[in-house]
């Protein structure tokens, strides 16, 4: 192989690698739109089979609600409701809705699914 051929081949390979890295960066998926900004959530988004009972006091107080009441929240089943109560008993009250993400099984998407249906201590003054 001649020196010129190796130079042209090396330059072509480097240019191709650069092009592929630029394309990969441009096509890389980011954070899905439904994860980050907070969507407006209403009771209408809950499945039709779910019966949601929201107290007249402005939402379910996650610091006083029992497991049965917590299961009225969209995406919270008996096991997750039990975990919420256990977290509250072990570590004290939830001050902000985001504190619920300390419970294994509750992430930003699940929280956004019921954020407008709950109250916490920090929300009491609002």
CNS distance restraints for C-alpha pairs under 8 A (distance, minus, plus):
assign (resid   1 and name CA) (resid   5 and name CA) 6.57 0.50 0.50
assign (resid   1 and name CA) (resid   6 and name CA) 6.89 0.50 0.50
assign (resid   2 and name CA) (resid   6 and name CA) 6.40 0.50 0.50
assign (resid   3 and name CA) (resid   7 and name CA) 6.22 0.50 0.50
assign (resid   4 and name CA) (resid   8 and name CA) 6.21 0.50 0.50
assign (resid   5 and name CA) (resid   9 and name CA) 6.00 0.50 0.50
assign (resid   6 and name CA) (resid  10 and name CA) 5.92 0.50 0.50
assign (resid   7 and name CA) (resid  11 and name CA) 6.07 0.50 0.50
assign (resid   8 and name CA) (resid  12 and name CA) 6.08 0.50 0.50
assign (resid   9 and name CA) (resid  13 and name CA) 6.14 0.50 0.50
assign (resid  10 and name CA) (resid  14 and name CA) 6.15 0.50 0.50
assign (resid  11 and name CA) (resid  15 and name CA) 6.11 0.50 0.50
assign (resid  12 and name CA) (resid  16 and name CA) 6.10 0.50 0.50
assign (resid  13 and name CA) (resid  17 and name CA) 6.15 0.50 0.50
assign (resid  14 and name CA) (resid  18 and name CA) 6.12 0.50 0.50
assign (resid  15 and name CA) (resid  19 and name CA) 6.15 0.50 0.50
assign (resid  16 and name CA) (resid  20 and name CA) 6.15 0.50 0.50
assign (resid  17 and name CA) (resid  21 and name CA) 6.21 0.50 0.50
assign (resid  18 and name CA) (resid  22 and name CA) 6.26 0.50 0.50
assign (resid  19 and name CA) (resid  23 and name CA) 6.20 0.50 0.50
assign (resid  20 and name CA) (resid  24 and name CA) 6.02 0.50 0.50
assign (resid  21 and name CA) (resid  25 and name CA) 6.15 0.50 0.50
assign (resid  22 and name CA) (resid  26 and name CA) 6.19 0.50 0.50
assign (resid  23 and name CA) (resid  27 and name CA) 6.05 0.50 0.50
assign (resid  24 and name CA) (resid  28 and name CA) 5.85 0.50 0.50
assign (resid  31 and name CA) (resid  35 and name CA) 6.82 0.50 0.50
assign (resid  31 and name CA) (resid  36 and name CA) 7.24 0.50 0.50
assign (resid  32 and name CA) (resid  36 and name CA) 7.14 0.50 0.50
assign (resid  33 and name CA) (resid  37 and name CA) 6.82 0.50 0.50
assign (resid  34 and name CA) (resid  38 and name CA) 7.61 0.50 0.50
assign (resid  34 and name CA) (resid  39 and name CA) 7.29 0.50 0.50
assign (resid  34 and name CA) (resid 109 and name CA) 7.66 0.50 0.50
assign (resid  35 and name CA) (resid 108 and name CA) 6.66 0.50 0.50
assign (resid  35 and name CA) (resid 109 and name CA) 5.84 0.50 0.50
assign (resid  38 and name CA) (resid 112 and name CA) 6.42 0.50 0.50
assign (resid  39 and name CA) (resid 112 and name CA) 6.85 0.50 0.50
assign (resid  40 and name CA) (resid 116 and name CA) 7.84 0.50 0.50
assign (resid  41 and name CA) (resid  45 and name CA) 6.97 0.50 0.50
assign (resid  41 and name CA) (resid 112 and name CA) 7.08 0.50 0.50
assign (resid  41 and name CA) (resid 113 and name CA) 6.23 0.50 0.50
assign (resid  41 and name CA) (resid 114 and name CA) 6.83 0.50 0.50
assign (resid  41 and name CA) (resid 115 and name CA) 7.24 0.50 0.50
assign (resid  41 and name CA) (resid 116 and name CA) 6.08 0.50 0.50
assign (resid  42 and name CA) (resid  46 and name CA) 7.83 0.50 0.50
assign (resid  42 and name CA) (resid 116 and name CA) 6.96 0.50 0.50
assign (resid  42 and name CA) (resid 117 and name CA) 7.78 0.50 0.50
assign (resid  43 and name CA) (resid  52 and name CA) 7.33 0.50 0.50
assign (resid  43 and name CA) (resid 117 and name CA) 7.78 0.50 0.50
assign (resid  46 and name CA) (resid  50 and name CA) 6.65 0.50 0.50
assign (resid  46 and name CA) (resid  74 and name CA) 5.84 0.50 0.50
assign (resid  47 and name CA) (resid  74 and name CA) 7.96 0.50 0.50
assign (resid  50 and name CA) (resid  72 and name CA) 7.53 0.50 0.50
assign (resid  51 and name CA) (resid  72 and name CA) 6.84 0.50 0.50
assign (resid  52 and name CA) (resid  72 and name CA) 5.12 0.50 0.50
assign (resid  52 and name CA) (resid  73 and name CA) 6.86 0.50 0.50
assign (resid  53 and name CA) (resid  72 and name CA) 6.56 0.50 0.50
assign (resid  54 and name CA) (resid  58 and name CA) 7.48 0.50 0.50
assign (resid  54 and name CA) (resid  59 and name CA) 5.43 0.50 0.50
assign (resid  54 and name CA) (resid  60 and name CA) 6.15 0.50 0.50
assign (resid  54 and name CA) (resid 117 and name CA) 7.19 0.50 0.50
assign (resid  55 and name CA) (resid  59 and name CA) 5.68 0.50 0.50
assign (resid  55 and name CA) (resid  60 and name CA) 6.38 0.50 0.50
assign (resid  58 and name CA) (resid 117 and name CA) 7.75 0.50 0.50
assign (resid  58 and name CA) (resid 118 and name CA) 7.70 0.50 0.50
assign (resid  58 and name CA) (resid 119 and name CA) 7.25 0.50 0.50
assign (resid  59 and name CA) (resid 116 and name CA) 7.64 0.50 0.50
assign (resid  59 and name CA) (resid 117 and name CA) 4.93 0.50 0.50
assign (resid  59 and name CA) (resid 118 and name CA) 4.66 0.50 0.50
assign (resid  59 and name CA) (resid 119 and name CA) 5.64 0.50 0.50
assign (resid  60 and name CA) (resid  65 and name CA) 6.77 0.50 0.50
assign (resid  60 and name CA) (resid  69 and name CA) 7.68 0.50 0.50
assign (resid  60 and name CA) (resid  70 and name CA) 7.62 0.50 0.50
assign (resid  60 and name CA) (resid 117 and name CA) 6.24 0.50 0.50
assign (resid  60 and name CA) (resid 118 and name CA) 4.54 0.50 0.50
assign (resid  60 and name CA) (resid 119 and name CA) 5.71 0.50 0.50
assign (resid  61 and name CA) (resid  65 and name CA) 5.79 0.50 0.50
assign (resid  61 and name CA) (resid 118 and name CA) 5.75 0.50 0.50
assign (resid  61 and name CA) (resid 119 and name CA) 4.55 0.50 0.50
assign (resid  61 and name CA) (resid 120 and name CA) 5.84 0.50 0.50
assign (resid  62 and name CA) (resid  70 and name CA) 7.37 0.50 0.50
assign (resid  62 and name CA) (resid  94 and name CA) 7.25 0.50 0.50
assign (resid  62 and name CA) (resid 118 and name CA) 6.52 0.50 0.50
assign (resid  62 and name CA) (resid 119 and name CA) 6.27 0.50 0.50
assign (resid  62 and name CA) (resid 120 and name CA) 6.11 0.50 0.50
assign (resid  63 and name CA) (resid  88 and name CA) 6.97 0.50 0.50
assign (resid  63 and name CA) (resid  93 and name CA) 5.60 0.50 0.50
assign (resid  63 and name CA) (resid  94 and name CA) 6.29 0.50 0.50
assign (resid  63 and name CA) (resid 120 and name CA) 6.50 0.50 0.50
assign (resid  63 and name CA) (resid 121 and name CA) 7.63 0.50 0.50
assign (resid  65 and name CA) (resid  69 and name CA) 5.75 0.50 0.50
assign (resid  65 and name CA) (resid  70 and name CA) 6.24 0.50 0.50
assign (resid  66 and name CA) (resid  70 and name CA) 6.31 0.50 0.50
assign (resid  66 and name CA) (resid  85 and name CA) 7.23 0.50 0.50
assign (resid  67 and name CA) (resid  71 and name CA) 6.37 0.50 0.50
assign (resid  67 and name CA) (resid  78 and name CA) 6.80 0.50 0.50
assign (resid  67 and name CA) (resid  81 and name CA) 5.01 0.50 0.50
assign (resid  67 and name CA) (resid  82 and name CA) 5.83 0.50 0.50
assign (resid  67 and name CA) (resid  85 and name CA) 6.87 0.50 0.50
assign (resid  68 and name CA) (resid  72 and name CA) 7.21 0.50 0.50
assign (resid  68 and name CA) (resid  78 and name CA) 7.43 0.50 0.50
assign (resid  68 and name CA) (resid  81 and name CA) 7.58 0.50 0.50
assign (resid  69 and name CA) (resid  73 and name CA) 7.84 0.50 0.50
assign (resid  70 and name CA) (resid  76 and name CA) 6.77 0.50 0.50
assign (resid  70 and name CA) (resid  81 and name CA) 5.58 0.50 0.50
assign (resid  71 and name CA) (resid  75 and name CA) 7.92 0.50 0.50
assign (resid  71 and name CA) (resid  76 and name CA) 5.07 0.50 0.50
assign (resid  71 and name CA) (resid  77 and name CA) 5.18 0.50 0.50
assign (resid  71 and name CA) (resid  78 and name CA) 6.11 0.50 0.50
assign (resid  71 and name CA) (resid  81 and name CA) 6.05 0.50 0.50
assign (resid  72 and name CA) (resid  76 and name CA) 7.18 0.50 0.50
assign (resid  73 and name CA) (resid 114 and name CA) 6.04 0.50 0.50
assign (resid  73 and name CA) (resid 117 and name CA) 7.35 0.50 0.50
assign (resid  74 and name CA) (resid 113 and name CA) 6.30 0.50 0.50
assign (resid  74 and name CA) (resid 114 and name CA) 5.82 0.50 0.50
assign (resid  75 and name CA) (resid 110 and name CA) 6.50 0.50 0.50
assign (resid  75 and name CA) (resid 113 and name CA) 7.37 0.50 0.50
assign (resid  75 and name CA) (resid 114 and name CA) 7.91 0.50 0.50
assign (resid  76 and name CA) (resid  80 and name CA) 5.67 0.50 0.50
assign (resid  76 and name CA) (resid  81 and name CA) 6.09 0.50 0.50
assign (resid  77 and name CA) (resid  81 and name CA) 6.02 0.50 0.50
assign (resid  78 and name CA) (resid  82 and name CA) 6.14 0.50 0.50
assign (resid  79 and name CA) (resid  83 and name CA) 6.32 0.50 0.50
assign (resid  80 and name CA) (resid  84 and name CA) 6.20 0.50 0.50
assign (resid  80 and name CA) (resid 105 and name CA) 6.98 0.50 0.50
assign (resid  81 and name CA) (resid  85 and name CA) 6.36 0.50 0.50
assign (resid  82 and name CA) (resid  86 and name CA) 6.15 0.50 0.50
assign (resid  83 and name CA) (resid  87 and name CA) 6.06 0.50 0.50
assign (resid  83 and name CA) (resid 103 and name CA) 6.53 0.50 0.50
assign (resid  83 and name CA) (resid 104 and name CA) 7.59 0.50 0.50
assign (resid  84 and name CA) (resid  88 and name CA) 6.20 0.50 0.50
assign (resid  84 and name CA) (resid 100 and name CA) 7.37 0.50 0.50
assign (resid  84 and name CA) (resid 103 and name CA) 6.15 0.50 0.50
assign (resid  85 and name CA) (resid  89 and name CA) 6.15 0.50 0.50
assign (resid  86 and name CA) (resid  90 and name CA) 6.01 0.50 0.50
assign (resid  87 and name CA) (resid  91 and name CA) 5.82 0.50 0.50
assign (resid  87 and name CA) (resid  92 and name CA) 7.50 0.50 0.50
assign (resid  87 and name CA) (resid 102 and name CA) 7.84 0.50 0.50
assign (resid  87 and name CA) (resid 103 and name CA) 6.51 0.50 0.50
assign (resid  88 and name CA) (resid  92 and name CA) 4.94 0.50 0.50
assign (resid  88 and name CA) (resid  93 and name CA) 5.41 0.50 0.50
assign (resid  88 and name CA) (resid  94 and name CA) 6.92 0.50 0.50
assign (resid  89 and name CA) (resid  93 and name CA) 7.77 0.50 0.50
assign (resid  93 and name CA) (resid 121 and name CA) 7.54 0.50 0.50
assign (resid  94 and name CA) (resid  99 and name CA) 5.67 0.50 0.50
assign (resid  94 and name CA) (resid 100 and name CA) 6.92 0.50 0.50
assign (resid  94 and name CA) (resid 120 and name CA) 5.97 0.50 0.50
assign (resid  94 and name CA) (resid 121 and name CA) 6.69 0.50 0.50
assign (resid  95 and name CA) (resid  99 and name CA) 6.74 0.50 0.50
assign (resid  95 and name CA) (resid 120 and name CA) 5.45 0.50 0.50
assign (resid  95 and name CA) (resid 121 and name CA) 4.89 0.50 0.50
assign (resid  95 and name CA) (resid 122 and name CA) 4.95 0.50 0.50
assign (resid  95 and name CA) (resid 123 and name CA) 7.77 0.50 0.50
assign (resid  96 and name CA) (resid 100 and name CA) 7.78 0.50 0.50
assign (resid  96 and name CA) (resid 120 and name CA) 5.88 0.50 0.50
assign (resid  96 and name CA) (resid 121 and name CA) 7.10 0.50 0.50
assign (resid  96 and name CA) (resid 122 and name CA) 5.78 0.50 0.50
assign (resid  96 and name CA) (resid 123 and name CA) 7.32 0.50 0.50
assign (resid  97 and name CA) (resid 111 and name CA) 7.59 0.50 0.50
assign (resid  97 and name CA) (resid 115 and name CA) 6.74 0.50 0.50
assign (resid  97 and name CA) (resid 118 and name CA) 7.75 0.50 0.50
assign (resid  97 and name CA) (resid 119 and name CA) 7.61 0.50 0.50
assign (resid  97 and name CA) (resid 120 and name CA) 6.58 0.50 0.50
assign (resid  98 and name CA) (resid 102 and name CA) 7.99 0.50 0.50
assign (resid  98 and name CA) (resid 111 and name CA) 7.51 0.50 0.50
assign (resid 100 and name CA) (resid 106 and name CA) 6.72 0.50 0.50
assign (resid 100 and name CA) (resid 111 and name CA) 7.56 0.50 0.50
assign (resid 101 and name CA) (resid 105 and name CA) 7.81 0.50 0.50
assign (resid 101 and name CA) (resid 106 and name CA) 5.06 0.50 0.50
assign (resid 101 and name CA) (resid 107 and name CA) 5.43 0.50 0.50
assign (resid 101 and name CA) (resid 108 and name CA) 7.17 0.50 0.50
assign (resid 101 and name CA) (resid 111 and name CA) 7.42 0.50 0.50
assign (resid 102 and name CA) (resid 106 and name CA) 7.43 0.50 0.50
assign (resid 106 and name CA) (resid 110 and name CA) 5.74 0.50 0.50
assign (resid 106 and name CA) (resid 111 and name CA) 6.41 0.50 0.50
assign (resid 107 and name CA) (resid 111 and name CA) 6.06 0.50 0.50
assign (resid 108 and name CA) (resid 112 and name CA) 5.99 0.50 0.50
assign (resid 109 and name CA) (resid 113 and name CA) 6.32 0.50 0.50
assign (resid 110 and name CA) (resid 114 and name CA) 6.98 0.50 0.50
assign (resid 111 and name CA) (resid 115 and name CA) 5.54 0.50 0.50
assign (resid 112 and name CA) (resid 116 and name CA) 7.87 0.50 0.50
assign (resid 114 and name CA) (resid 118 and name CA) 6.89 0.50 0.50
assign (resid 119 and name CA) (resid 123 and name CA) 6.01 0.50 0.50
assign (resid 119 and name CA) (resid 124 and name CA) 7.16 0.50 0.50
assign (resid 120 and name CA) (resid 124 and name CA) 6.58 0.50 0.50
assign (resid 121 and name CA) (resid 125 and name CA) 7.98 0.50 0.50
